[in-house]
Amino acid sequence: MIKKTLDKGINLIYLPGDKFKTVYIRLNIFRPMGEEAAKNALLSRVLKASCAKYDKLQLEKKLEDLYGAGLSANVIKCGDVQVISFGMFLPSDIYTEENTSKKAAELLYEVVLNPKIVGNAFDKETVMLEKNNLKMLIASVFNDKKDYAEQRCTEIMFEGDPFAIHELGRLSDLEKVDEINLKEHYDKIMSQSKIDIYVSGNCDIDSVANVFAGVKSEKEMPKNSVDNKKREIKTVMETQDVSQGKLMMGFKTDIMPESIDTYKLLVFNSVYGSGTHSKLFCNVREKLSLAYYAYARYNRFKSVIMVGSGIEFENYDKAKDEILLQLEEIKKGNITEFELSSSKKSLINAYKSMDDEPLRIISAQASSEILDEDLTLDQKIAAIEAVTKEDVIKMSSHVWLDSIYFLKGKENE
């Protein structure tokens, strides 16, 4: 990995590699998560839809001319940081025998830095179209009850915290956005945000870097916060017309995101509920048939573990108790060699496979920038390999239940 800072404060992270047959260029704008989330989500879509130099059809033609290059634009929530991300994906210069990576960078520049402006606003028709599309996307979260339950549990755990807001923002905030205030917001974030550029694959990196030479970036990354205060467990039950109950249990930890102990916590989470070898899968789902699915997901940015399961309504108490019992089993030291070795192997394989996928490498590097972590892939793998059974047991004492959310059906009232 080669990392350098361009003249205007932009970090350029280059991941060279002859094994990649493609070049991927990503421009990340880092923003504080919060009230502007819906604006940022809409902005990513509006900028992708057209730019000053090319309308939508012309933009698609330019992508075709770049050997079928792909253009992406989305928002990602990383703790209290929302990343507005724009990417170009195309064949390596080795195969095209021309500097296509520079041309792709120039097109990405036009999309992000030279948007279509009408008067002193974005194009009204484009904004309205993308606003309606985003409304439907936000509404779809409600329709996917698994995602909805996790979002509701997050809102309960982090009430009043920016992290409680969905990465696409809130419908109520989106309703207030129009072509005028969206343009004002764009001007603000392009002059007051940390911006990084990531490039992977074999290309003329200097020519790519020169394309973005005039872009200015603030050097400060938005701050991430962790709330690890213990409180009385909060339980919320909600009734909807559903056929399967969704039980979410939010656990907090006092292992800070920047701590090397996070790799011990990763192994703990895998033993507990990440994978077919885990205690939640083998006991809650397989042995006792209390759940259609059961998983534990560790969010390092906020130091929380979310446990989710799909259950019959009448199994609420049994499933909840068994999920907590499996945590107690780890605390007691009841961890098999198979559970420990399978957990470590699963995590290490995931890290190693990442090395073959440019998109995952870049995403991991962006996360490291937010976490201010400079460990190499080999160092991360070594940290996982070094985790012992005693480490996992110790980690279990740093995890406690904070919130419970249960979505049940009307016939269960």
ZAMARGU-4260 file (C-alpha; in steps of 0.2 Angstrom, whole numbers, plus 5000, padded with zeros to 4 digits):
<rodrens>
0) 5000/5000/5000 | 5006/5017/4995 | 4999/5032/5005 | 5003/5050/5001 | 4994/5067/5004
5) 4991/5078/4989 | 4994/5097/4989 | 4976/5101/4994 | 4976/5089/5009 | 4968/5074/5001
10) 4975/5057/5006 | 4978/5046/4991 | 4979/5027/4995 | 4986/5016/4981 | 4985/4997/4982
15) 4995/4991/4967 | 4994/4974/4961 | 4997/4964/4945 | 4985/4950/4951 | 4970/4962/4949
20) 4963/4962/4931 | 4953/4978/4935 | 4956/4995/4942 | 4945/5003/4955 | 4945/5021/4959
25) 4935/5027/4974 | 4932/5045/4981 | 4926/5045/4999 | 4918/5060/5007 | 4918/5058/5026
30) 4903/5067/5035 | 4897/5067/5053 | 4882/5055/5055 | 4866/5064/5060 | 4853/5076/5053
35) 4861/5078/5036 | 4860/5059/5033 | 4845/5060/5021 | 4853/5074/5011 | 4869/5065/5009
40) 4860/5049/5003 | 4850/5060/4990 | 4866/5069/4985 | 4875/5053/4980 | 4860/5048/4969
45) 4858/5066/4961 | 4877/5067/4957 | 4877/5050/4949 | 4861/5053/4938 | 4870/5067/4928
50) 4883/5080/4927 | 4886/5097/4919 | 4896/5089/4905 | 4886/5073/4901 | 4867/5070/4903
55) 4862/5052/4909 | 4863/5044/4891 | 4879/5052/4887 | 4886/5046/4904 | 4881/5029/4900
60) 4889/5030/4883 | 4905/5036/4891 | 4905/5021/4903 | 4903/5009/4888 | 4917/5018/4879
65) 4928/5014/4895 | 4926/4995/4891 | 4910/4994/4901 | 4916/5003/4916 | 4904/5003/4931
70) 4900/5019/4941 | 4893/5018/4959 | 4887/5030/4972 | 4881/5026/4989 | 4882/5030/5007
75) 4889/5019/5021 | 4887/5021/5040 | 4903/5018/5050 | 4898/5022/5068 | 4896/5041/5069
80) 4903/5044/5052 | 4893/5043/5036 | 4904/5040/5020 | 4897/5047/5004 | 4906/5035/4991
85) 4908/5036/4973 | 4917/5023/4963 | 4923/5018/4945 | 4927/5000/4941 | 4935/4996/4924
90) 4948/4984/4916 | 4966/4987/4920 | 4977/4997/4908 | 4987/4982/4905 | 4973/4974/4895
95) 4966/4990/4886 | 4984/4996/4881 | 4979/5014/4885 | 4978/5025/4900 | 4959/5021/4904
100) 4962/5023/4922 | 4965/5042/4919 | 4950/5043/4908 | 4940/5035/4922 | 4947/5047/4935
105) 4942/5061/4924 | 4924/5055/4922 | 4923/5052/4941 | 4929/5070/4943 | 4915/5077/4932
110) 4902/5067/4941 | 4907/5072/4959 | 4915/5090/4956 | 4906/5096/4941 | 4887/5093/4944
115) 4873/5099/4933 | 4867/5116/4940 | 4852/5126/4934 | 4853/5144/4941 | 4859/5142/4959
120) 4852/5125/4961 | 4852/5107/4956 | 4841/5101/4942 | 4824/5101/4949 | 4817/5086/4939
125) 4833/5075/4944 | 4831/5079/4962 | 4812/5075/4962 | 4815/5059/4953 | 4829/5053/4964
130) 4820/5059/4980 | 4805/5048/4976 | 4817/5033/4972 | 4826/5036/4989 | 4809/5037/4998
135) 4805/5020/4991 | 4822/5013/4997 | 4820/5020/5014 | 4802/5013/5015 | 4809/4996/5010
140) 4818/4994/5026 | 4801/4993/5035 | 4796/4979/5023 | 4811/4969/5027 | 4807/4964/5045
145) 4824/4957/5049 | 4832/4974/5044 | 4818/4983/5052 | 4820/4974/5069 | 4839/4978/5069
150) 4836/4996/5065 | 4823/4998/5079 | 4834/4989/5091 | 4848/5001/5086 | 4836/5016/5089
155) 4832/5010/5106 | 4850/5007/5111 | 4856/5024/5104 | 4841/5035/5107 | 4847/5053/5105
160) 4864/5047/5097 | 4867/5050/5078 | 4871/5032/5076 | 4852/5029/5079 | 4848/5036/5062
165) 4848/5024/5047 | 4862/5026/5034 | 4849/5032/5022 | 4842/5045/5034 | 4824/5048/5039
170) 4809/5051/5028 | 4805/5067/5039 | 4822/5074/5035 | 4821/5070/5016 | 4804/5078/5014
175) 4813/5095/5018 | 4826/5093/5004 | 4824/5102/4988 | 4835/5107/4973 | 4840/5123/4982
180) 4845/5118/4999 | 4853/5102/4992 | 4865/5113/4981 | 4869/5123/4997 | 4873/5107/5006
185) 4884/5101/4992 | 4894/5117/4992 | 4896/5116/5011 | 4902/5098/5012 | 4914/5100/4997
190) 4923/5114/5006 | 4922/5107/5024 | 4924/5088/5023 | 4938/5076/5024 | 4940/5068/5006
195) 4951/5053/5002 | 4954/5044/4986 | 4958/5025/4984 | 4965/5017/4969 | 4968/4998/4967
200) 4976/4989/4952 | 4989/4991/4940 | 4988/5009/4933 | 4998/5026/4930 | 4994/5032/4948
205) 5002/5049/4945 | 4991/5053/4931 | 4976/5048/4941 | 4982/5058/4956 | 4984/5073/4945
210) 4966/5073/4940 | 4961/5077/4958 | 4975/5090/4961 | 4963/5104/4962 | 4951/5096/4975
215) 4952/5103/4993 | 4950/5092/5008 | 4949/5096/5027 | 4961/5085/5036 | 4950/5081/5051
220) 4940/5064/5051 | 4923/5066/5060 | 4924/5060/5077 | 4917/5043/5083 | 4910/5041/5100
225) 4907/5025/5111 | 4894/5024/5125 | 4898/5010/5136 | 4888/5015/5151 | 4878/5002/5160
230) 4860/5005/5163 | 4844/4995/5166 | 4840/4984/5152 | 4827/4992/5140 | 4814/4981/5133
235) 4802/4986/5119 | 4789/4975/5111 | 4780/4980/5095 | 4765/4972/5086 | 4763/4971/5067
240) 4755/4960/5055 | 4769/4947/5054 | 4770/4928/5053 | 4787/4926/5062 | 4793/4935/5077
245) 4809/4945/5076 | 4820/4946/5092 | 4834/4958/5093 | 4846/4959/5108 | 4858/4973/5109
250) 4874/4970/5119 | 4887/4984/5124 | 4905/4981/5127 | 4919/4992/5135 | 4932/4986/5123
255) 4936/5002/5114 | 4937/5002/5094 | 4955/5007/5094 | 4961/4993/5106 | 4970/4978/5100
260) 4958/4968/5111 | 4945/4970/5097 | 4952/4955/5088 | 4949/4945/5104 | 4932/4952/5104
265) 4930/4947/5086 | 4934/4929/5090 | 4922/4929/5105 | 4908/4935/5094 | 4912/4921/5081
270) 4912/4908/5095 | 4896/4916/5102 | 4885/4918/5086 | 4894/4921/5070 | 4894/4905/5059
275) 4888/4888/5059 | 4901/4883/5072 | 4894/4895/5084 | 4884/4892/5100 | 4869/4902/5095
280) 4868/4892/5078 | 4871/4875/5086 | 4860/4877/5101 | 4847/4890/5099 | 4844/4885/5080
285) 4849/4867/5078 | 4848/4858/5095 | 4833/4867/5102 | 4824/4873/5086 | 4820/4889/5095
290) 4824/4900/5080 | 4824/4900/5061 | 4840/4909/5061 | 4851/4916/5075 | 4867/4927/5073
295) 4878/4939/5083 | 4886/4954/5073 | 4900/4964/5080 | 4900/4983/5076 | 4918/4988/5080
300) 4914/5007/5077 | 4902/5008/5091 | 4908/4993/5102 | 4891/4984/5101 | 4886/4966/5097
305) 4869/4964/5089 | 4860/4947/5092 | 4846/4943/5080 | 4834/4928/5078 | 4818/4924/5069
310) 4806/4914/5081 | 4789/4908/5084 | 4780/4921/5095 | 4777/4909/5109 | 4796/4905/5110
315) 4801/4923/5115 | 4805/4919/5133 | 4814/4902/5129 | 4824/4910/5115 | 4829/4925/5125
320) 4834/4914/5140 | 4844/4902/5129 | 4853/4917/5120 | 4859/4923/5137 | 4863/4906/5143
325) 4875/4903/5129 | 4884/4919/5134 | 4885/4912/5152 | 4892/4896/5145 | 4907/4906/5138
330) 4909/4915/5154 | 4910/4898/5163 | 4924/4892/5151 | 4913/4880/5141 | 4921/4882/5125
335) 4927/4867/5114 | 4942/4867/5104 | 4931/4865/5088 | 4922/4881/5092 | 4938/4891/5095
340) 4948/4884/5080 | 4933/4886/5069 | 4930/4904/5074 | 4948/4909/5071 | 4949/4899/5055
345) 4933/4907/5049 | 4939/4925/5053 | 4957/4922/5045 | 4949/4915/5029 | 4938/4930/5028
350) 4953/4942/5030 | 4963/4932/5017 | 4949/4931/5004 | 4948/4950/5006 | 4966/4951/4998
355) 4959/4945/4982 | 4944/4957/4981 | 4949/4976/4977 | 4932/4982/4983 | 4934/4974/5000
360) 4952/4979/5002 | 4947/4997/4999 | 4932/4996/5011 | 4944/4989/5024 | 4956/5003/5022
365) 4943/5016/5023 | 4937/5008/5039 | 4955/5009/5046 | 4956/5027/5042 | 4940/5030/5052
370) 4947/5020/5066 | 4965/5027/5065 | 4972/5010/5064 | 4988/5006/5054 | 4989/4987/5056
375) 4993/4977/5040 | 4983/4962/5035 | 4996/4950/5041 | 4996/4959/5058 | 4977/4957/5059
380) 4978/4939/5055 | 4992/4937/5068 | 4981/4945/5081 | 4967/4933/5078 | 4979/4918/5078
385) 4986/4923/5095 | 4969/4923/5103 | 4967/4909/5117 | 4952/4901/5125 | 4956/4911/5141
390) 4955/4927/5130 | 4938/4923/5124 | 4932/4919/5142 | 4939/4936/5147 | 4930/4945/5133
395) 4913/4938/5139 | 4915/4948/5155 | 4916/4964/5145 | 4899/4961/5136 | 4882/4965/5144
400) 4864/4966/5138 | 4858/4983/5135 | 4842/4982/5125 | 4829/4970/5119 | 4817/4973/5104
405) 4804/4960/5099 | 4792/4961/5084 | 4777/4950/5086 | 4761/4947/5077 | 4744/4953/5080
410) 4737/4936/5085 | 4750/4935/5099 | 4741/4950/5108
</rodrens>
